[in-house]
Amino acid sequence: MVGHRQSPRLRFRSLPQSGALGLWVLIGCALCACSSNSATTPTPIVTATPTATSSSTATPTASPSPTPAPDSFRATAGSMTQARIGASLADLSATQVLIAGGFDNELAPLAEADIYTTSKNFFTTTETPLIQERYLAASVTLPNGTVLIAGGIGGNGVVLNSAEIYDPTTGVFRLTGTNMSDSRYGAGAALLPDGQVLIAGGVDANNNYLASADLYDPASDSFTASTSALSTARQYATATLLTNGQVLIAGGFGALTGGLNSADLYDPAADTFTASAGQMSNSRCGAAATSLANGDVLIAGGEDCTGTSLNTADLYNPTADSFTPSSSRLSDARAWAATVALANGKILIAGGNDLNGPTATADLYDPATNSFVASKGAMSDARAYAVATLLSNGRALIAGGLNSAGEILSSADLYYP
């Protein structure tokens, strides 16, 4: 755990106004300066002038035809029942996706959850909401098909140590048997080869950056504190399971140095964290990380320690424990973009904040050529901080987020490869 810093506050991103109303969004790296030897710690309490609420429901209709051209986007037939940002996404099955919690245009934490059904191309609500409203929580689909949603920020800005399990067979949420050892939000999470879940880092209820980690065991429905700790306390880091069974936790935001270019490796066999020997070419917070077929990890975009969105990328090689800057660059700078590994082996990186705010454009990364190309299509609306996943039909779902008018969205897009 890292000590509490004086006068904690968050660096809000100022967005274009919608009419006379503006929205300042909570998600992002905390205020920092590259040359500073200290940094303020984000507070979970938010006050803002809300925007007008975007449309949150739509009558389900059949998918429009004909099928869109390859490398294009089309809005889903229905919208989520709530506009949401900072939500938790998890795949329920080959045909359904859970999107739970987040907060809306009134900056109110949400307990409501939606299920997207691929065959119907629209959203429906779950039988029951989350027991505790929460946003910026960690979420992982467990081997038995249930979903773990842990931590986050709840009502009145309270940072949570509780967690919930969603059972798709009943449509009901329940609390886990025990709580995490620390309250935390903005933590990194990964499903381990033995079925346990690693939840590492984040920020706690006292605004401390965390180096601690918890392990959730589905068999006992309980959390255990890891006996080891991250080499650097970090929030909003990427967490990627490697082919060797270890977890790469890269970048994020640190308490003393601002944006981080360092990384940690977690070894579940020994329950230990070690600092990676390599460092990324840039500090990155809100980057898009994806495991590639050859075992490398692509870490693209994000914000540097000045809060500037990046168009660069790094490739992590687990065998060498090293990062190499990609020789290609994104067509646009992107932080807090949605990323999906497509069935054709390419990586979709959609939306995010460019140098002017949320964008509707997207990039495709081809591992075979180590190159980025701009997508021919664009989403129906600009989206930063959206959630995304690959569907069973090969398309990608990108839902919610924030648009360039400062509105939190209930709408969603499908990407057709």
C-alpha positions as CSV (number, residue, x, y, z in Angstrom):
1,M,0.0,0.0,0.0
2,V,1.2,3.5,-0.8
3,G,0.7,6.4,1.7
4,H,-2.2,8.8,1.3
5,R,-1.2,12.0,-0.6
6,Q,-2.4,15.4,0.4
7,S,-5.4,17.1,-1.3
8,P,-6.5,14.1,-3.4
9,R,-8.3,15.0,-6.6
10,L,-8.9,13.6,-10.0
11,R,-7.9,15.0,-13.3
12,F,-11.1,15.4,-15.2
13,R,-11.2,15.6,-19.0
14,S,-13.1,18.6,-20.2
15,L,-15.4,17.7,-23.1
16,P,-17.2,19.7,-25.8
17,Q,-20.5,21.2,-24.5
18,S,-23.9,19.9,-25.5
19,G,-26.0,23.0,-25.7
20,A,-25.4,24.9,-22.5
21,L,-24.5,21.8,-20.6
22,G,-21.1,20.2,-20.2
23,L,-19.9,17.0,-18.7
24,W,-16.7,16.3,-16.9
25,V,-15.9,12.6,-16.8
26,L,-14.4,10.7,-13.9
27,I,-12.5,8.0,-15.8
28,G,-8.9,8.7,-16.6
29,C,-5.4,9.0,-15.3
30,A,-5.1,11.2,-12.2
31,L,-3.5,14.6,-12.5
32,C,0.2,14.2,-13.0
33,A,3.4,15.8,-14.4
34,C,6.2,13.8,-16.0
35,S,8.8,15.6,-14.0
36,S,7.0,15.5,-10.6
37,N,8.2,13.2,-7.9
38,S,4.7,13.0,-6.4
39,A,1.2,12.8,-7.6
40,T,-2.3,13.4,-6.3
41,T,-4.6,10.5,-5.6
42,P,-8.0,10.3,-7.3
43,T,-11.1,10.7,-5.1
44,P,-14.1,8.6,-5.9
45,I,-16.5,11.4,-5.1
46,V,-17.8,13.2,-8.2
47,T,-19.7,16.4,-8.7
48,A,-20.6,17.6,-12.2
49,T,-23.3,19.3,-14.2
50,P,-25.1,16.4,-16.0
51,T,-25.9,16.4,-19.7
52,A,-29.3,15.6,-21.1
53,T,-29.8,11.8,-20.9
54,S,-29.4,9.9,-24.2
55,S,-32.1,7.5,-25.3
56,S,-31.8,4.4,-23.1
57,T,-34.3,2.0,-24.6
58,A,-35.5,1.0,-28.0
59,T,-38.1,-1.5,-29.2
60,P,-36.3,-4.6,-30.4
61,T,-36.6,-5.0,-34.2
62,A,-35.1,-7.5,-36.6
63,S,-31.6,-6.8,-37.8
64,P,-31.5,-4.6,-40.9
65,S,-30.5,-6.2,-44.2
66,P,-28.6,-6.6,-46.3
67,T,-25.5,-7.5,-44.2
68,P,-23.1,-4.5,-44.1
69,A,-19.9,-4.6,-46.2
70,P,-16.8,-6.0,-44.6
71,D,-14.8,-3.7,-42.3
72,S,-17.8,-1.6,-41.4
73,F,-20.0,-0.7,-38.4
74,R,-23.7,-0.7,-37.8
75,A,-25.7,0.3,-34.8
76,T,-27.5,-2.5,-33.0
77,A,-31.2,-2.9,-33.4
78,G,-31.8,-2.0,-29.8
79,S,-30.0,0.1,-27.1
80,M,-29.1,-0.8,-23.6
81,T,-31.8,-0.1,-21.0
82,Q,-29.4,2.4,-19.4
83,A,-26.9,4.8,-20.7
84,R,-23.7,3.7,-19.0
85,I,-19.9,4.3,-18.7
86,G,-17.5,2.5,-16.4
87,A,-19.6,-0.7,-16.7
88,S,-18.5,-4.3,-16.3
89,L,-18.7,-6.6,-19.3
90,A,-18.5,-10.4,-19.3
91,D,-19.4,-13.1,-21.9
92,L,-22.1,-15.4,-20.5
93,S,-22.1,-17.9,-23.3
94,A,-21.5,-18.2,-27.0
95,T,-24.6,-16.1,-27.6
96,Q,-25.1,-13.7,-24.7
97,V,-23.1,-10.8,-23.1
98,L,-23.6,-9.3,-19.7
99,I,-23.1,-5.5,-19.2
100,A,-23.6,-4.5,-15.6
101,G,-23.3,-1.3,-13.5
102,G,-21.5,1.8,-14.5
103,F,-22.8,5.3,-14.1
104,D,-25.2,7.4,-16.2
105,N,-25.7,10.9,-17.4
106,E,-26.7,12.0,-13.9
107,L,-23.4,10.6,-12.6
108,A,-25.5,8.1,-10.5
109,P,-23.9,4.7,-9.9
110,L,-26.0,1.9,-11.5
111,A,-27.1,-1.4,-10.2
112,E,-29.1,-2.3,-13.3
113,A,-27.6,-4.8,-15.8
114,D,-28.3,-5.7,-19.4
115,I,-27.9,-8.8,-21.5
116,Y,-27.2,-8.6,-25.2
117,T,-28.4,-11.6,-27.2
118,T,-26.5,-12.1,-30.5
119,S,-29.3,-13.8,-32.4
120,K,-31.8,-11.1,-31.5
121,N,-29.4,-8.2,-31.7
122,F,-30.9,-6.3,-28.8
123,F,-30.6,-5.8,-25.0
124,T,-32.8,-7.0,-22.2
125,T,-32.5,-6.5,-18.4
126,T,-31.5,-9.2,-16.0
127,E,-34.0,-10.7,-13.6
128,T,-32.5,-8.8,-10.7
129,P,-30.0,-5.9,-10.5
130,L,-26.7,-5.9,-8.8
131,I,-27.0,-6.1,-5.1
132,Q,-24.8,-3.0,-4.8
133,E,-24.6,-0.4,-7.5
134,R,-21.0,-0.1,-8.7
135,Y,-18.7,1.3,-11.4
136,L,-15.1,0.8,-12.3
137,A,-15.4,-2.8,-10.9
138,A,-13.3,-5.8,-12.2
139,S,-15.3,-8.5,-14.0
140,V,-14.3,-12.0,-15.1
141,T,-16.3,-14.9,-16.6
142,L,-15.6,-18.0,-14.5
143,P,-15.1,-21.5,-15.9
144,N,-18.5,-22.6,-14.7
145,G,-20.2,-19.8,-16.7
146,T,-21.0,-17.5,-13.8
147,V,-19.5,-14.0,-13.6
148,L,-17.5,-12.4,-10.9
149,I,-17.8,-8.6,-10.4
150,A,-15.5,-7.3,-7.7
151,G,-14.9,-3.9,-6.1
152,G,-15.6,-0.6,-7.8
153,I,-17.2,2.5,-6.5
154,G,-20.7,2.4,-5.1
155,G,-23.2,4.9,-3.8
156,N,-22.0,8.1,-2.1
157,G,-18.5,7.5,-3.6
158,V,-17.8,4.5,-1.4
159,V,-15.0,2.3,-2.7
160,L,-16.1,-1.3,-2.3
161,N,-14.4,-4.5,-1.1
162,S,-17.4,-6.6,-1.8
163,A,-18.0,-8.7,-4.8
164,E,-20.9,-10.4,-6.6
165,I,-21.6,-13.5,-8.7
166,Y,-24.1,-13.4,-11.5
167,D,-25.6,-16.8,-12.4
168,P,-27.0,-16.8,-16.0
169,T,-29.2,-19.8,-15.3
170,T,-31.2,-17.9,-12.7
171,G,-30.6,-14.3,-13.9
172,V,-29.8,-13.4,-10.2
173,F,-26.8,-11.7,-8.5
174,R,-25.6,-12.8,-5.1
175,L,-22.7,-11.7,-2.9
176,T,-19.6,-13.8,-2.7
177,G,-18.9,-15.7,0.5
178,T,-16.1,-13.3,1.6
179,N,-14.9,-9.9,0.6
180,M,-11.6,-8.8,-0.8
181,S,-8.8,-7.9,1.6
182,D,-8.8,-4.3,0.3
183,S,-11.5,-2.1,-1.1
184,R,-10.4,-1.3,-4.7
185,Y,-11.4,0.3,-8.0
186,G,-9.6,0.5,-11.2
187,A,-7.9,-2.8,-10.5
188,G,-6.5,-5.2,-13.1
189,A,-8.1,-8.7,-13.3
190,A,-7.3,-12.0,-15.0
191,L,-8.6,-15.5,-15.0
192,L,-5.8,-17.9,-14.0
193,P,-5.2,-21.3,-15.5
194,D,-6.4,-23.1,-12.3
195,G,-9.7,-21.2,-12.4
196,Q,-8.9,-18.7,-9.8
197,V,-9.1,-14.9,-10.4
198,L,-6.3,-12.4,-9.8
199,I,-7.4,-8.9,-8.9
200,A,-4.4,-6.6,-8.5
201,G,-3.8,-2.9,-7.7
202,G,-6.3,-0.1,-7.9
203,V,-7.1,2.6,-5.4
204,D,-8.7,1.9,-2.0
205,A,-11.3,3.7,0.1
206,N,-8.7,5.9,1.7
207,N,-7.4,7.1,-1.7
208,N,-4.2,5.0,-1.4
209,Y,-2.8,3.4,-4.6
210,L,-2.5,-0.3,-4.0
211,A,0.3,-2.8,-4.7
212,S,-1.7,-5.5,-3.0
213,A,-3.7,-8.2,-4.8
214,D,-6.5,-10.7,-4.0
215,L,-7.2,-14.2,-5.3
216,Y,-10.8,-15.4,-5.7
217,D,-11.4,-19.1,-5.6
218,P,-14.7,-20.2,-7.1
219,A,-14.5,-23.6,-5.4
220,S,-14.6,-22.0,-1.9
221,D,-16.4,-18.8,-3.0
222,S,-13.8,-16.8,-1.1
223,F,-11.0,-14.3,-1.5
224,T,-7.5,-14.6,-0.2
225,A,-4.9,-11.9,-0.1
226,S,-1.9,-12.6,-2.2
227,T,1.3,-13.1,-0.1
228,S,3.2,-11.0,-2.7
229,A,2.7,-7.5,-4.0
230,L,3.2,-5.5,-7.2
231,S,6.6,-3.9,-7.5
232,T,4.8,-0.6,-8.1
233,A,1.4,0.3,-6.8
234,R,-0.7,1.0,-10.0
235,Q,-4.3,1.8,-11.1
236,Y,-5.8,1.4,-14.5
237,A,-3.1,-1.0,-15.6
238,T,-3.7,-3.7,-18.3
239,A,-3.8,-7.3,-17.1
240,T,-3.1,-10.0,-19.7
241,L,-2.8,-13.8,-19.2
242,L,0.3,-15.1,-21.0
243,T,0.7,-18.4,-22.7
244,N,3.1,-19.5,-20.0
245,G,0.4,-19.1,-17.4
246,Q,1.8,-15.9,-15.9
247,V,-0.1,-12.5,-16.0
248,L,1.4,-9.3,-17.4
249,I,0.3,-6.2,-15.5
250,A,1.5,-3.2,-17.5
251,G,1.4,0.6,-17.3
252,G,-1.4,2.4,-15.5
253,F,-1.0,5.3,-13.1
254,G,1.3,5.3,-10.1
255,A,1.2,7.5,-6.9
256,L,4.8,8.9,-7.2
257,T,5.6,9.0,-10.9
258,G,2.3,9.6,-12.6
259,G,1.9,7.5,-15.8
260,L,3.9,4.3,-15.7
261,N,5.9,2.5,-18.4
262,S,6.9,-0.3,-16.1
263,A,5.2,-3.7,-15.8
264,D,4.9,-6.6,-13.3
265,L,4.7,-10.4,-13.9
266,Y,2.5,-12.5,-11.6
267,D,3.4,-16.2,-11.3
268,P,0.4,-18.1,-10.0
269,A,2.4,-21.2,-9.2
270,A,4.5,-19.3,-6.7
271,D,2.0,-16.6,-5.9
272,T,4.7,-13.9,-6.6
273,F,5.0,-10.7,-8.4
274,T,8.3,-9.6,-10.0
275,A,9.1,-6.5,-11.9
276,S,9.5,-7.0,-15.7
277,A,13.0,-6.5,-17.0
278,G,11.6,-4.5,-19.8
279,Q,9.8,-1.2,-20.0
280,M,7.4,0.2,-22.6
281,S,8.5,3.0,-24.9
282,N,5.9,5.3,-23.3
283,S,4.1,5.5,-20.0
284,R,0.6,4.3,-20.8
285,C,-2.7,4.6,-18.9
286,G,-5.9,3.5,-20.5
287,A,-4.1,1.5,-23.2
288,A,-5.6,-1.4,-25.2
289,A,-3.8,-4.7,-24.5
290,T,-4.4,-7.9,-26.4
291,S,-2.7,-11.3,-26.4
292,L,-1.6,-12.3,-29.9
293,A,-1.6,-15.8,-31.4
294,N,2.2,-16.0,-31.2
295,G,2.1,-15.4,-27.5
296,D,3.2,-11.7,-27.6
297,V,1.0,-9.0,-26.2
298,L,0.1,-5.8,-28.1
299,I,-0.3,-2.7,-25.9
300,A,-1.5,0.2,-28.0
301,G,-2.4,3.8,-27.4
302,G,-3.3,5.1,-24.0
303,E,-2.4,8.4,-22.3
304,D,1.1,9.3,-21.3
305,C,2.0,11.0,-18.0
306,T,0.9,14.4,-19.3
307,G,-2.6,13.1,-20.2
308,T,-1.8,13.2,-24.0
309,S,-3.4,10.4,-26.1
310,L,-0.8,8.3,-27.9
311,N,-0.7,6.7,-31.4
312,T,2.2,4.4,-30.5
313,A,2.3,0.8,-29.5
314,D,4.5,-1.7,-27.8
315,L,4.9,-5.5,-28.2
316,Y,5.8,-7.6,-25.2
317,N,7.7,-10.8,-25.7
318,P,7.3,-13.2,-22.7
319,T,10.3,-15.3,-23.7
320,A,12.6,-12.4,-23.6
321,D,10.7,-10.5,-21.0
322,S,11.1,-7.4,-23.1
323,F,9.0,-4.7,-24.8
324,T,9.7,-3.5,-28.4
325,P,8.1,-0.4,-29.9
326,S,5.9,-1.3,-32.9
327,S,7.3,0.1,-36.2
328,S,3.8,1.0,-37.2
329,R,1.5,3.5,-35.6
330,L,-2.2,3.9,-35.1
331,S,-3.9,6.1,-37.6
332,D,-5.1,8.3,-34.8
333,A,-4.1,8.7,-31.1
334,R,-6.4,6.7,-28.9
335,A,-6.8,6.4,-25.1
336,W,-9.5,4.4,-23.4
337,A,-10.4,2.7,-26.7
338,A,-12.3,-0.6,-27.0
339,T,-10.2,-3.5,-28.2
340,V,-11.3,-6.9,-29.6
341,A,-9.2,-9.8,-30.9
342,L,-11.1,-10.8,-34.1
343,A,-11.5,-14.4,-35.4
344,N,-9.4,-13.5,-38.5
345,G,-6.4,-12.8,-36.2
346,K,-6.5,-9.0,-36.5
347,I,-7.1,-6.7,-33.5
348,L,-9.8,-4.1,-33.6
349,I,-9.1,-0.9,-31.7
350,A,-12.2,1.3,-31.8
351,G,-13.0,4.8,-30.6
352,G,-11.3,6.2,-27.6
353,N,-10.1,9.7,-27.0
354,D,-7.9,11.2,-29.7
355,L,-6.2,14.6,-29.2
356,N,-9.6,16.3,-29.5
357,G,-11.8,14.0,-27.5
358,P,-14.0,10.9,-28.2
359,T,-13.8,9.6,-31.8
360,A,-15.9,7.2,-34.0
361,T,-13.0,5.9,-36.0
362,A,-11.1,2.6,-35.6
363,D,-7.8,0.9,-36.4
364,L,-7.0,-2.7,-37.3
365,Y,-3.7,-4.3,-36.3
366,D,-2.4,-7.1,-38.4
367,P,0.1,-9.3,-36.4
368,A,1.4,-10.9,-39.6
369,T,2.7,-7.6,-40.9
370,N,3.0,-5.7,-37.6
371,S,1.0,-2.9,-39.0
372,F,-2.0,-0.7,-38.2
373,V,-4.4,0.4,-40.9
374,A,-7.4,2.7,-40.4
375,S,-10.8,0.9,-40.6
376,K,-12.9,1.9,-43.7
377,G,-15.9,2.2,-41.4
378,A,-16.8,4.4,-38.4
379,M,-19.1,3.8,-35.5
380,S,-22.6,5.3,-35.4
381,D,-21.3,7.7,-32.6
382,A,-18.0,8.6,-31.2
383,R,-17.2,6.4,-28.1
384,A,-14.5,6.6,-25.4
385,Y,-14.6,4.3,-22.4
386,A,-16.9,1.8,-24.1
387,V,-16.9,-1.9,-23.4
388,A,-16.4,-4.5,-26.2
389,T,-16.3,-8.2,-26.9
390,L,-16.1,-10.7,-29.8
391,L,-19.5,-12.4,-30.5
392,S,-20.0,-15.9,-31.6
393,N,-20.9,-14.8,-35.2
394,G,-17.5,-13.2,-35.6
395,R,-18.7,-9.6,-35.1
396,A,-17.6,-7.3,-32.4
397,L,-20.0,-5.6,-30.0
398,I,-19.0,-2.1,-28.7
399,A,-21.4,-0.6,-26.2
400,G,-22.0,2.5,-24.2
401,G,-19.2,5.0,-23.5
402,L,-19.0,8.8,-23.9
403,N,-19.5,10.7,-27.1
404,S,-18.0,13.9,-28.4
405,A,-21.0,16.0,-27.1
406,G,-20.3,14.9,-23.6
407,E,-23.2,12.4,-23.4
408,I,-23.0,9.0,-21.9
409,L,-24.5,6.5,-24.3
410,S,-27.0,3.7,-24.2
411,S,-26.4,2.8,-27.8
412,A,-24.1,0.1,-29.2
413,D,-22.4,-0.7,-32.5
414,L,-21.5,-4.0,-34.3
415,Y,-18.3,-4.3,-36.2
416,Y,-18.5,-6.5,-39.3
417,P,-14.9,-7.8,-40.1
